Each structure stands twice: as structure tokens, then as C-alpha cells.
Amino acid sequence: MLKRLSPRERVEQLVSEWAPKLRAAFIEAIDDITSNIVLRRIVERLERGDINGAINAMNLDPAAFRPLDEAIRTAFNGGGVATVDQFPTLRDPSGHRIVVRWDARNIAAEQWLRDHSATLITGIVQDQQTAIRTALETGLSRGDNPTKTALNVVGRVSNITGKREGGTIGLTATQSEYVALARQELLSGEPDQLRHYLSRTRRDRRFDKTVLAAIEAGKPVSAAMVDRITGRYADSLLKLRADTIGLHETFAALGASKDIAFRQQIEKGSLQAQQVTKGWKHTPQEHGRMQHIAMQGQVVPFDQSFTAPDGTAIPYPHAPGVPTRHALGCKCFCEYKIDFVAQLVR
């Protein structure tokens, strides 16, 4: 006999299915950008001091992120289908069963997908352009030649995979700054700065012996080795970002599709909003948000928002417009319940 999954188990099952696919879609988009880069064009523009032209030559446009856009759409629709599949039996006043279906072409569904994807991808592209501009300006001002400056951004072609690795394309502006600071620390030859590099949690620890030897010798790490070390550090940060996007966007898509699935039934008249409540469910994790832990079990009417201890109104976890401090890395979800007594009376 099949076990009936709890609400948390259903969410975990959906996340385990879709988060890896969204993560892979983001990496696919970055691979597409880097594999189509023509290094010579970027170097030529940098030699003329044309940083804008160098950025344009990388073809960082929203169309490159089509795989991510499609993956979000698929996860969103998957969440909607999963929601209606778990719907309890609804009946009309005559006692006949009401057919419940997920409508992916519903106006609210289409609007969420359009607005969410546009905001996400536009933000990624703009952040990329800012990060790359800073990296190019920093490299040239440091005295690196245009070729090395470009390679530090777009990555170097691996003899093993044939792909570009170790670049900063795909990283956030903050992550790109981490890579630049790590490079400074390794090239400084200063023991304190070299030790600070060893405190970076996403570093490749296989190079720690090299850094420790540099500390003992009181010398900087060689430039060629710095390229290798920071390249692996950048790859690790890219993996972190892909993991973060995969998880965050999955929860956003599932949370929105569940909310919209209920709204569709209310619009059809199969339910009334006052018959539905939603409860905040916190998923235990190593570094859980204390505010979300405090919200565990909070129940509100369908059309009302939850209230965080800091006063933030949250329609549901990962809802559009929810501040990053309440969304990024959050694994909370909503459990919706129908008051069948009220429905029967109606």
C-alpha cells in the first residue's frame, strides 16, 4: 500500500524534482554564453579602451537565459498540476463532484510567469554587466594586459572539458568582488592577507599547501598559480549561485502555482475565499530564520498576508515583492485548508 505523503513530504518531493533542473538550466545558459565568446573581439575592444564594446561582444542578452525561463515555466506548471491533484473532492449544491483542473493559460498564471521571468532575467543580465565592467576596469588599472584581463572574466578553455572555466561570468557582482579580493590577497605576499584567503569557505582546499608555503616563504603566490586558484574559486562560487537559483526559483514557482491554483477555483465559483485558510509551515534547517521559526503554525484567511515578527506582510513564502531577507534560502511553504462545513452549508 502506497504511503500518503504529508504536505511537507510533497513539497520536498517537488523540490527534489525541479531544483536540479533549474540549476542545470542556469548552468546551460552560462555555458552557452561562454562557449560563443570570441576572445579576439573582446581583446581588440579592450586594446582601444572600449569597455562597453568589450561587454557587448560577450552577448549577455536575456535570450541566452531561455533555458532558465523554460525551466521555471515547467516547474510552475508542474506545481499547479500537483496542487490540483491533491485537491480534496469538491461538490456542487446537488452533490455532484466538481472537476478541478490546473489552467496554465489563466491570466494570473501567465502574468506571474511573464513578470517573474522578466524581472529575474533582467536582474541577472544587469548585475552581470555591472560585475564584468568592474572586473575589466580593475584588471586594466592593475596593469594586466587586455588578453589576461579578458580571460579572467570569460575563463580559460579547459584541455579536459573543452569548455571555459574559472571566469566570473554567471557570478553576482558581490561574488565577482570576492574573486578579485582573493586575487589581491594571493598576489600580496602579505601573511595576513594570505591567511585571510585561507578563511574563504568556497576556496579549493587542494591549493592550501601552496598558499601555506607562500606564507612561510614570505612571498606572493606566482601569477600563474593565482590564475588557477582564483579560477577554481570562481567555479565554486558559480556552483553556489546555480544551487541558490535552483532552490529559490523552485520554491517561488511552486508557491505561486499553489496560490494561483486555489484562486482559479475561487474564480470559477467552486470555492469561496472565506472557506480557505492558509498556514505557515517552517522547514527545519541548519541555519533557519528565527522569524520564520516564530511564524510556524500561523494561520490566516486566504486573502490575508502572514505577518513576520519584524512587521513584514508576506502573502505566502517567496511571494512577489517579499524582501530578500525573507526569501533567499527560505524553505518554508503554505498549507491550504478548506472548511468543508462552510462549503456544505453553502
N, C-alpha and C positions, 0 to 999 in steps of 0.2 A: 504493500500500500504506500502510495506516494505521500511524503510528508507535506503538510500545508505550511508554506513559508510565512513567517511573521513579516510585518511591514518592513522592519529593518533588514531582514534577510532578502526581501525582494529588492530593496534599494541597493544592497551590496551586490546582488546578482547582476543588476542592470549596470552598475558602475564598473564591475569587473569585466563586463562585456564591451562597454563603449569607451571607457577611458583609454585603454591601449590603442583603440582605433583612432581616436582624436589625437593622441600623442604621435602616432605614426603619420597621420596626415600633416601635422605641423612639420615634422622632420622631412617629409616628402616635399613640402613646399620650399623649405630651406635648401634641400639638395637640388631642387630644380633651379633655384636662383644661382647657387654657386657653380653648378655644372654648366650653366650657359654664360658664365662670365668670360670675357675675352680680356685677359690681363693687359695685353698691349694697349688697348684703348684707354684703360684706366691710367696706366703709367704715362701715356702721352699727354693726357689732360693734366696730370699732376706735374709733369715737367713744365707745363705752361702756367702752373699755379691756378688752374681751373678746378677748384674743388667741387663746385656744383656740377660741372661736366663729368667729373670722375664718379660722383654719386649717381648721376643719370645713367652712366654707362653700365651700372650694376643692375639696371632694370628692376628696381624694387617697387613694383606696382601691385595693386590689390589683386589683379588677375592671377598672380603667382600663388596666391593663397586659396585658390579654388578648391584644392583637396580638403583643406580645413573647413571651408564653407559647406562643402557637400557632407563631410563627416558630421558636422553639427546638425545639419538638416536631418540626416538619417537617425542620429541619436534622439533628436527631438521627436520625430515621428514614432520611433521605437518606444519612447517613454509614453506617448499618447496612447498607443495601442496597448501597452502593458497596463496602463491605468484603467481603460475601459474593460479589459479582460478580467480585471479584479473587481469590477463593479458588482455590488450585490444586486439581486433581482429587484427591478422596479416594476410596479404595476399601475395601470390606469384605474380610474374610479370603478370600472366594470370588472376589475380583477385580472384583466389581460396583461400579459408580460410586455413591458416596453423594451423595444430593441435599442440597444446603446452601441453607438459606433464612434470611432475617432475620425474627425473630419480634418484632414491635413490642409484642405483648401479653405477652411474657415478664415474669415477676415482677421480675427485676433491671432490665429496661428501664423498666418502669412505675415502679418505686421511684426510679430515678435521675431520671426526668423530674419526678416528684412532689416529691421532696426538693430537687432543684436549683432548680426554678422557684419553689417556696415560699420558699426561702432568699434567692434573688436578689431577687424582687419585694418581699418583706417588708423586706429591707435597703434597697431603693431608697425605699420609702414612708417608712420610719422616718428615713432620712437626709434626705429631703425635708422632713419635718415639723420636724426639728431646724434645718435651714438656714433655712426660712421663718420659724420662730419668732425666730431670731436676727436676721434681716433686718427683721422687723416691729418688734421691740424697739429695734433700733439706729435705725431711721428715726424712730420716735416720740420717742426720747430725744434725737435730734439736733434735734428741733423741726419736722420735716416734718409737714404736716397728714395726716390719715388717708387722703385720696384719693391724695396723692403717694406715701405710704408703700406703699399697696396697689399702685399702678401700677408702682412699682419692682420689685415681686415678681412680679405677674402679667403685666406687659408692657403696652405700648400698642398699640392697634389700628392697623395699617398702612393708609394710604389706598390703597396699591397692591395688597396681597395680601388685605386684609380680615381678616388674622389678627393675633393678639397677638404682638409681637416685643419682644425686649430685656428680658424678665423673667428671674427666676432659677429659675423652676420647671423642673425637669429637671436642674439642676446639683447636684453634690455639695455637702456642707457646706463643704468646702475651697474649691471653685470660687466658691461664693456669697461667701465671705470675700474672695476675690481681687477680686470686683466691688465689694464695699464699700470695700476699701482703695483701689482705683483711684478711686472716687468721692471719697474723702477727699483723695487726692493732687491731683486736679484742682481741687477746691474750696479747697485750702490757700493757693494763691498763692505757696507757697514754692518757689524754683527747684530745690532738691534733690529735693523730693517730685515736682514736675512732671517732672523728668528721670527719676526712678525709674519713673514711669508709662511713659515712652518706652522703658523696658527690657523691658516686658511683651511676650512673644513673640506672644501671641494678640490683641494690640490691632489695631484697624482703622487702618492706617497713613495712610489718607486724611485723618485728623484731626491728623496730626503737625504740620502747619503751624500749626494753631490753637493747639496746646499750645506750640510754639516761640515764637509771638507773645506768649503769656501770660508765658512766661519772660522774654522781652526787655522786656516792659512791667512786669514785677514785680507782676502782678495774677493773681487766680484766673480760671479759665475760667468763663464765665457759666453759671448754673444750668441754663438750657435746653439749652445745648450739652453740659454734663456728662451730662444725661439721654440725649442722642443718642449720645455717645461710649461711655458705660458700657453702653448698650443694645446697641450693636454688639459690644462686648467680651463681653457675656454671650452673645450669639448665637454668637460664635466658640467660646466655651467649651462651649456646648451641642453644637455640631457635633463638637468634640473628644470629648465624652463619648459621643455617639452612635457615633462611629467606634471608640472604645475598647470599648464594649459589643458592637458588631457583631463586632469581631475576636475579643475574648476569649471571648464566648459561642459563637462558631462553633467555635473550637479546642476549647472544653470539650465541646461536643456531639459533635464528630467523634471526639475522643479517647475519650470514654466509650462511644460506639456501637461503635467498633472493638474495644475491650476486651471489651465485653459480647457482641459477635458471636462472638468466639473462645470465650468462656465458654459460650455456648449450644451450640456444637459439642462442647465437652468434656462438658457435662451430658448430651448425647444419646448420648455414647459414640463419636462419630465421630472424636474425637481424645482423646489423653491429655495432661494438663498438662505432663508431663515431656518430651513431644515438641516443645513450643513454647518458643521463646526470643523475647525482645524486645530490640531495640537502640535506643539513644537517638540521635536524629538532630537535630542543631542546624541551623537555617536561618540562613545568614549575613544579617546586617542591620547597619545603620549603628552602632547602639549595642547590640551584643549583650552578653548577660551573660557575664562571664568564667567564671563557674561552669558555665554550660551549654555554653560552648565546650569547657571541660575535660572535660565528660561525653560529648562526641561519640565515638561508637563503643563506649560502654559497653554490654555485653550481659549480661543476667541471665535466669534461668529465668522462665517465665510468671508463677508465683505469688510472685515476689520483687520487691522495690522497687529502683529505682535509688538510688544514694547520691550526693548532691551533695557538693562539697568541704567545705561547712560542716556536713556530717553529716546534712542533711535527707533523710529517706526519701521518695522520690517514686514511687508505683506506675506512673504514666505522666504525661506533661506535661498539666497542667490537671486532674489527678485531684481529686476532692472532698477538701477538707481541706488541700490543698497551700498553704503560706503565700503571701501576695500577692507577696512579693519574688521568688518563683519562678514566678508565674503571670501576673501582669498584663503584657501586652505580649509575652509569650513566644510564639514561633512554632515551637518545637520539636515533634517528633512521634515516635511509636514505629513501628518497622518490625518486624513479627512474622514469624518464620520457623518452618517446620515441618521437623522432622528426619524425612525420608521413609524413611531407612534404618531408624530405630527403628520407624516405623509398619509398614514391610514385615515386620520381624521379628515384630511383634505379630500 
